[in-house]
Amino acid sequence: MKKVLLLVLSTIILLGVLSGCGKKDVGANSEGKEKKVVIGFASSSFSDKWQTYLNDAAKAKGDEMGVEMIFTDGKNDPATQLANVENFTIEGVDAIVIVMVDTTAPGPIVNVCKEAGIPLIAVNRNFEGADVFVGSNEIMAGELQMEYVLEKLNRKGNVAILQGTPGFESAFKRTQGNEKHLKDNPDMKIVFKDSGLWDRAKGMEIVENWLESGEQIDAILANNDEMAIGAIRALTAANKNDQVLVGGVDGTIDALKYVKEGTLGVTVFQNPFAQGNSGIESAVKMARGEKVTDYVEVPFEQVTIDNVDKYIEIWN
């Protein structure tokens, strides 16, 4: 009888061990209670105003979903961002959401995440090796800007382009979108192209130099709203606001005020709330072992004085 009992107990214990091996680490802690999902959010820069809205949306979504959020500042430096991600892996986060500083060289960060077995979700900027990308078609942003300019200038004029930081996919592709229509519009010409580093003051400085050159400029297209606002300030100082069309990208609340007053002809709304929400939703699903789509598109939307109130309301 004792041998039979021992055999039964041994079988029960063995079955318990085997069933326990089939459970994911995410979901229960050592006390058997449900483990709280922890998401690491590796921002490229806390000083990027548009990203502050993205971060706020991500934080709010994380709170809503009952997960813990940890944010780090990459300070627009690849080495700093890599160190932040390495710290996330040491802390044992369940997934990492990232706005990549340098999309041309993502390898070190991708490798760190793969070695740690942690899902990597790209938001806003796509790169090779991400498990999921949540963002917009950057070429479309430039196309929507240029379509506005073509219409307003009757497909004839000189265009200057304020680019973002070199090496950024968004800077390259938005400019590519600006240039896409030129082959079909020979009377449109790009006369200047310079990097304003996404910065308002730098954008203003560059446009001041362009204006001093004496070259005819009919439109200035900036890869983001901050540089566009800098361009507007340079034009205001030179009393040329009514002579030059200005376009931006992002549709920030600051930029929408300039659209409303008529000094910013067009901006292209990039929805930080939708990107933040979808990024966290994808991260939490991956952390829990659920299926996700590898691309979540958040479309760009053209904003002019005709529909600006709609977008002001979104921010409010």
WOKAVEN-V963611 format. One line per field, one symbol per residue. ss: DSSP state (A for helix, B for strand, O for the rest). phi: phi as a letter, one per 40 degrees, with the letter a starting at -180 (. if undefined). Layout:
ss=???
phi=???
//
This chain:
ss=OAAAAAAAAAAAAAAAAAAAAOOOOOOOOOOOOOOOOBBBBBBOOOOOAAAAAAAAAAAAAAAAAOOBBBBBBOOOOAAAAAAAAAAAAAAOOOBBBBOOOOOOOOAAAAAAAAAAOOBBBBBOOOOOOOOBBBBOOAAAAAAAAAAAAAAAOOOOBBBBBBBOOOOOAAAAAAAAAAAAOAAAOOOBBBBBBBBOOOOAAAAAAAAAAAAAAOOOOOBBBBOOAAAAAAAAAAAAAOOOOOOOBBBOOBOOAAAAAAAAAOOOOBBBBOOAAAAAAAAAAAAAAAAOOOOOOOBBBOOOBBBOOOOAAAAAAAAO
phi=.ccccccccccccccccccccccccchacccgcccccbbcbcccaccccccccccccccccccccgbcbbbbbcffbdcccccccdcdcccgccabbbbccbccbcddcdccccccgbcbbcbgbcachccabbibcccccccccccccdcccfgaibbbbccccdgcdccccccdcdcdccccbcccbcbaaaccfgbccccccccdcccccgccbbabbbcaccccccccccccccfbdcbbcbbbbhgccccccccccgcbcabbcbccccccccccdcccccccgccbccabcbccbcbbccbccdcccdcc
//
